[in-house]
């Protein structure tokens, strides 16, 4: 699934989207805060999505903060979901996915009141983390 398509889906759901280009940028954005949810590609350059998630969780340890992280991956083998959850990701969405599947996932993990209804209009900030050449706001 093309990143621009996923960003378009998120924007049609009323969300503001920031993109992190790699795992290290993902750590920086998560540390800066202000996000309601992160969509994490598992195959990032440098620090992969599993390692980035594990580090985000390590940094959250002992503080009253939990950023929901949803794995986005083209891998759909039985063990992949388990690896994602073991790294600290909250859920898993296999690519390609539909707008409705994305909306249901957001409704499950976005803070209460941020997403409503089956058609899921949302307000909030999402960081999309995937391998791209440059950051897109």
N, C-alpha and C positions, 0 to 999 in steps of 0.2 A: 504494500500500500504506500502510495506516495505521501510524503510528509505534508505537502500543500493540501492534499485532500483531507487529511486528518485535521489540520488546522482549520480548514474551511468548515468541517463538521462542527468543531468546537465553537467556532465563531457564530454559526447559525443557531447554536444552542444558547447564545448570549454570553459566552465566556471570553475573557481577555486571555490571550495566550502569549507566553514568552517561550523562546526556544533556547535550549542549552546545546552547544555543539558537541560536547564530549562529557565524560564522567567527571572530570575536574571542574568544569563549569557548572555541572549539575550540583556538585557539593557547594560551590560558592553561592549559587542561587538559593539552594535550600537553607544555607546558613543565614542569608540575608532576610529570609522570611517573607511573609506577605502572600504566600500561596495557599490555596485551599486543597490542592491535590497536585500530584506529579504523575505524568505518564512517562514511564521509563522504558526506553528501548534496551533490550538486553545486550545488544552487540554494538557497543560504543567504542570509538577509537581511544587508545590510551587505557584509561580506567574503565572497565566494562560496567554495564548496568547493574550486575549482581554485586560487584565490589563497591560501586558507588552507593548502592542502597545499604549495604552492610555498614559502610562508614557513616551514612546519614543516621542510621539507627544507633550506632555507637555514640554519636554526638548527642542524640536525643536522650540517652540514658541518664537518669537522674534529674531530668527537667520535665516540667509538665507541658510537653509538646509532642505531637505525633502528626507528621505529614503523611496522609494516605498516599501510597505509591502503588500504581497499577502497572504491571509489566505489559509491554506491547512487544510482541515477537511473532515472527513468521514460523518459529519452531513450534510444533504442536505434538511432540512426542510425550508420552506419559510422564517421563521423568522431568521434563522441562518445568512444568507447573510446580512440582515439588522443590526444584532448585530455586525457583523464584521466591516461593514462600519461605524457604529456609534462609534466604539471604535477607529477609525482612520485608519483602514486598507484601502488600495486603491482598492483592488479587492479580488476575492474569487475563489478558484479552488477546486472543490469537488473531493475527492479520491473515487475510483481510477481514475487516469487520464492517458492519453496517452502521449507519447513523443511529438507528434504534438500539442496537447492541451497545454502542457507546453511551447513549443517553441512559440506558438502564444501569450501566456500570457507574456512571456519574451519580445517578440518583442513590445508589447504594453507598457511595463513599464520600460525597460532598457533605459539608456540614448542613445540619437541618435548616430548611428554609432556603437553601441556595439553589435547589433543583426541585421542580414540582411537576407532578403529573406524568402520564405515560409519554407525552410529547416532550417533556422535560425542557422547559425554558429555565435557564440557569443564569445566575449572576455570581461572579467570583473570578478568581485568578487561578490559572492553571499553568504550570510549567511543563512544556513538552520537551522531553530529553531524547534526542536522537542524533545520529551522525549526519551533520550538515557542514557545508563549507563556511557558513557565516551565520551569525545570530539574526533572527527575524523577530521583530516586535509585533 
